[in-house]
Amino acid sequence: MAVKEYLSIKEVSGPLMLVDKVSDVSYEELVEIELFNGEKRRGRVLEITSEAALVQLFERSNDLGVSGSRIRFLGRGIELGVSQDMLGRIFDGWGRPRDGGPQIIPEKRLGIEGSPINPEARAYPTEFIQTGISAIDGLNTLSRGQKLPIFSGAGLPHVQLAAQITRQARILKKEEEFAVVFAAMGITFEEGNYFISDFEKSGAIEKITVFLNLADDPVIERIATPRMALTCAEYLAFEKDMHILSILIDMTNYAEALREISAARREVPGRRGYPGYLYTDLATLYERAGRIKGKKGSITLIPILTMPDDDKTHPIPDLTGYITEGQIILQRNLHQKGLYPPINVLPSLSRLMDRAVGEGKTREDHRELSNQLYASYARGMEIRELALVMGEASLNEMDRRYLKFADEFERKFVNQEESENRSIEETLNLGWEILKILPRTELKRIRDEYIKKYGG
């Protein structure tokens, strides 16, 4: 498609520019703006009318005058040059090297919007991914091809948890190549430095591709960052037959950037000022994960977001929960107790757990042990609340046992070191060890043969 050049800028307002008297321009088309001093900036077409185009600027609009600037419509959308050499590299939100290394020589160039997976072509996620974290592996299992978000809050250790999952995640009993595509949006320099140094120190950087957008980087770049990462993930998964774990942090910063752009476009706001298309926009990201029938590769997605005011009903976690297959919730009171990771297993959920656990995948007793641990901890939490009101003196012997179980479950099962990588066998054995606090008559969710075989 031929490059078209215009001099007809009508108006510049914040990150938006209106170009008049244009023709044959496409939605999402890439735009290059050459200033009067020769400096070049970029943008993309956001809206089109019969004679005008609204362009979203990728860089600042300072010094961008209405006259004297040339606008070129390049006839293509935003693309990412992809190659297997991207593993072990760090890029900015536009896919440009950020680690001082050479430019990637692309095997091909792909549009960053991706292609939706036909629901009929999707394969059901049934393979267990071990994260080494007991509260996830034991009770809220991650399956290959699943979308499982982590809901956190300001000040909670989701950054450390994201780094630990990135280091430790692996598929059991499989020979497919495994890699991680990590995208960070709007994080601080300290957080970005933490991730990079952690990956390099552990040696995990060799199997990781990082897309890094810091808090002082352009807001528009924040919109592109997860799409760049998922485009890279799709290439490695579906063209190079790799299993890719894609981690996106922090989706709240992404949604805030979306709201800022929406306000600049003077769109009618939806809930709490977010655009009415927030659900659709998030779905275009999350639904790029999964498995495709007949292909070896897959994309497993863990979006991480901080809930404003720890509110699960806030639009971002609320809409994310509708699109994804469960959630892992970090609880502030567990963090205040000094527990890491502070995962509250009661409201957490993995909707695809049933098909990913059991004999030949994890262990035959996994599902029933998980049910028993969950039910016993829920009972222990009820008794803990009762004891706060009536005092521990009012509890009978069985109540005291459940109270002790809840304490030990948090202290030994949920709590672990940041560098501790527990195998699924260690996690399940630890669950059986804690269940010894309760009499055998209380283990009503596990069949007798498993109690005899694993319960000691």
N, C-alpha and C positions, 0 to 999 in steps of 0.2 A: 504494500500500500504506500502511495507517495506521501512524502512529508509536506505538510501544508503550513505556510508561514503567514502570520497576521501581525498588524501593528495597532489593532483596534481594541485596546484595553479600555473598558468603559468605567470600571470601578474596582477598587481594592479595599476589602474590609476584613481585617484580621487575617485568618488563614485562607480567605476566599478571594477569588478574582473573577470578575465578570468580563468575558470577551465577546464583543459585538460582531455582527455581520460574518458569521462563520457558516460553513456548509460541509456536509459529508463528514461529520465528526461523530465518533462512537462513544458510548458510555464506558467509563473506566479506561479510556485511551490515555496513554502517557503523554505528558506535555513538557516541553523544555522552554524556559524563559531566559532570554539573553538580555541582560541589563545594558544600559548605555555605556558602561565602563568595561564591557566584555565578560563580566561575571555571569555564570550560568546557574540557574536554579531549576527545580523540577516540581511537577505537580501531576494531577490526574483529573480527568473530566468527571464531575460529580452529577451534573444535570445538563440536559440539552433541551432547548426550545427550537422553534423553526429558524431562528436567526442568531441565537446567542448560546454560549456555553459557560457554565459555572465550573471554575477550576479550583480544586483543593490544592493549596501549596504545601510542599513537603518541608520547606525551610522557612525561615522568618520572612516577613513581608517588608522589612525595613529597606529603604532606598529603592523600593519598587514603584517607580512613578507610572502614572497613567500614560504618559507620552515618553517616547524614546526607547521603549522595551519591545523586543521582538518575541512573539509567541509561536512556537512550532508544535504542531500536533503530529506525533511520530507514527501514528497508524498502528500501534500495538499497545497492549496492556502492560502492567508491571510484571516483569519476569525475573526468575532466579536461575542463574547458571548452576547446574547441579553436577556433582561428580562424587565418586566414592572417596575421593581425597578430602572431602569435607569433614570426615571423621578426625577427631583430634584437633580441630580448628575452632577459633572463636571469631564470631562475626558481629557486626552491629545489626540494628533492626532492619537495615536495607540489604543485608547480605554481603556487606563489604568487610574485608578482613580487619579485625580489631586487635589481633595478636602480633602485629608486625611481620607476619609471614607474607609470602607471595600471593598474588591473585590466583584464584582457582581457575584452572583451564577446564571449562565445562564440557561434559560429554553431550549435553543438550540443554536447552533453555525451556523452562516451564512457567506458565502463568501462575501467579500465586493464589488465585481464587480457587484453584483446584476443581475437581469434578465430583459431584455427589455420588455416593455408592448406591447403586440400585438395591432396594431392600430385598428383592428376590435373589440377588447375587451374594448377599451377606451370609457368612457361615457363623453358626452360634458359638460364642466363646466357651470352651470347655477345658482349657488347659491352665493348670495352676502356675502362677508366677510367685516365686519366693522373694519376699522383700527383706527377710531377716528380722522383721518386727512382729512380735508375738500377737499384739492386739489386732494387727491386720491379718497376718497369716492364719492365726487360729480361729478368729471369730468373724472377720470381714474380708474374706479372701479375694485377692485380685486375680482375675482371669485374663488370659491372653486375648486381646481384642476388645477388652472392656473399657468403658469410660467411668472412672471412679474418682470423683473430686474430693479434695480435702478442704473442709470449712474451718477456718481459723479466726483469730481476732488479733487486733493490734497488740504487740508485745508478747505474743505466744510464739513458741519455737518452730514455726512452720518452715523457716529458712533452713534450720538444722535438719528437720525431718526430710525436707526435699533433697538435701545433699546426701543424707544417709540412704534414702531409697535409690537415688541415682547411683551411688557406689555399690550397693548390695544386690539390687534386683537381678534375678536370673531365672531361666526356665529349667526345671528339673528334667533330667533324662532326655534332653533334646540336643541335637547337634547343629541346629540352625544358628547362623551368626546372630549375635545379639548386640544391640547398640542403643544409645540414649540420645534423643534430640531434646535439648534443654533450652527453653525460651524464657527470658526474664524481662518483664515490662514495668518500667517506672520504679525500679528498685534503687536504693541509695548506692553510692560508691562503695561504702563499707560492705554492704550485702553482696554486691557484685564481686568485690575483692575476695570475700569469704568463699564464695562458690568456686572461683577460679583457683585459689590457693588450695582449697580442699580437694578439688579434682586432681590437681597436679601432684599434691603430696601423696595421695592414695594410689596414683598411677592410673586412675580411672579415666583420665582425660583422653587416653588413646581410643576409647570406644564411645566418646561423647562429641557431639557437635553442639556448640553453644551459640545462641543468638541473644545478644545483650543490649537492652535499651535501658539506660539509666534515667533517673528522675529529671536531670537537666537536659536530656535529649529532646528533640522536637516531639510534640504531642502526636503529630501525624505519623511519625515513625512507630509510635506505640500501637497504632492500628494495624500497621503492616507486619510487625514482629511475629505474632503467632502464625500469620499466614505464610511467612517465609519459612518458619520452622516446620509447619505441617507439610509444605511443599517438599522440603528436604526429606521429611519422614516418609511421604508417599513414594518418592523416588527410590529410597533405600529399601522400603518394604515391598513394593509391588513390582519394581523392576530389577532389584538386586536380591530378592528373596530373603531379606533379613527380617528378624523380629525387632521392631522399634518400640521402645518405651518413650513416649513424648510427655514431658512435664512442662506445664505452663504456669508461671508464677509472676505477677499476681493479677488474676483476672479482674479484681476490683479496680486496679489502676487502668486496665484496658477499658472497662465500662465507663470510668470517669472521663477518659479521653474521648470516648464515643459521645458522652453527654456534652462535652465542651464543643465538639464539632457540630453537634446537633443545634446547640444554642447559637453558634455563629451563623448557621443556616436559617435561623429564625423558625425552626420547626415547632409544631405544637408539642409540648412535653407530655410524657406519660407519667407513670408513678414516680414520685420523688424527683421529678425533673429529667429522668432518663427518657431517651426516645422511645416511641411506641413500638419500634421495630427491634428493641433490645433482644427479645426472645429469638426472633428470626436470625439476627446477627450472630448470637451465641451458638445457635444451632448450626449455622454454616461452618463454624469452627469444630464443634464437638462431633458432628456427624461425619467428619472426615476420618475418624478412627474406626477400626474394626478389622474384620477378616473377610476375604473374598474367596468364594468357592473356586477351587482349582488353582489357587496361588499359595505358595509356601509362606510368603511374608505376611506380616500383620502389624497394625499400629494399636498399641495400648495407650490410653490417654489418662493422665492424672492432672487435671486443672486444680490449682491451689488458689483460694481466694480468702481475703480477710473480710469478715462480716462487720459492717459498720455497727457500732454499739453492741456487738455480739448478738445481733438480731437475725435469727434464721428466716424470718419472714420478709427481710429486706429483698428488694427485687432481684439483686444479683444472685444470692444463694437460692432464692425461691425458684427463679427461672432455670438456674443450673440444675436443680434437683429434678425438674420436670424432664429435662433432656437426657440426663445421665442415668446410670444404672446403680444408684446408691449414693452414699456419702460417708466420709470419715470425719468425725467432728472432734475438734480439740476443745477441751473444757478449761476455763480459767481457774476454777477452784482446785482442779487437780494440779495445774501448774503451780499454784500458790502453795500446795503441799510439798513441792519439790520433786514431783514425778515427771519423768521424761520417757517416752512422749506422752503428753497429757491427753490421751485419746479416751473419750467417754464411749464405751462400747455399747451402752444401752440405746442411745438415739442413732448410733452409727449403723450402717446397713450396706451389705453387698447383695444386690438382687440376683446376681448370677452365681452365687457361691455353690449352690447345690450340685451343679453339673461339673464343677471344677475340683471337687474333693472326693475322697473315697479310695477304695482299693485300686491300685495301679496308678493313682494320681498323687495322693498324699499318703493316707493310711486309712484302713477300713473303719476305724473308730472315730474319725475326724468329725463327721456331721453330728453324731450323737453326743460326743464329748463337748462339742461347741454348744449344743442346745442346753446341756446340763450346766456348763459354766455360766452361760447367759442367765438361765433361770435362777440359779443359786445366787449369783451376784445381784440380780434384781430383788430377790427376797432379802438379801443382806442390806441393800440400800433402803428398803422399806423399814426394816427394823432399826437401822441407824437413825432415820428420821423420827421413829417412834421413841427411841431412847433420848433424843434431844428434848422431846416434850415431857415424857414421863419419868426420865431418869433410868440409868442402867439397872438400878436395884429392882425395877419392876419386871425385868426380863427373866424368862425361864431358861433352863439349861440349853434347849435347842435354839432359842433366839440368840443366846450368847455365842453359840457355835457359828451361826450364820453371820453374826456381826464380825467374828474373828475371820471367817472366810472372806468377807468383803474387804477387810483390811489387808489380808495376805494376798488376795487377788490383785489389788492395786499395787502393793509393794513389790511383789515378786513376778507377777505375770505381765501386767501393763508396763511397769517400770523396768527400764534397761538402759545400758550405757549408749551414748551416741555412736561409739565404735563397735558395739556388740552386734554381731551378725548371727542370730540364732537359726539353726536349721529347723525345718518343720518337725522333725523328730524331737528335737529339744523342746520346741514349743508345746507339742502334745504331751510329752512326758512331764513337763512342768505343770500342765493343767491337771493331770492325774495326781501329781504330788500334792497340789493344793486341795483337791477334792477329798483327800484323806482326813481333812478336818471334820468333814461331815460323816455321820454314820451311813453304813451301806444302805439302810432302808430308805434314805433320802434320795438315793441316786435312781430316780424313777424314769429318767429319760434315756438311760443306757441299758442295753440288753446285758443279761448276766454273763454271757460268754466273753464280752469285752471287759467287764469288770474283773473276771478271773484272769484274763490274759494280760491286761495292761494295768489293772488297779493294784496289783501287789497283794 
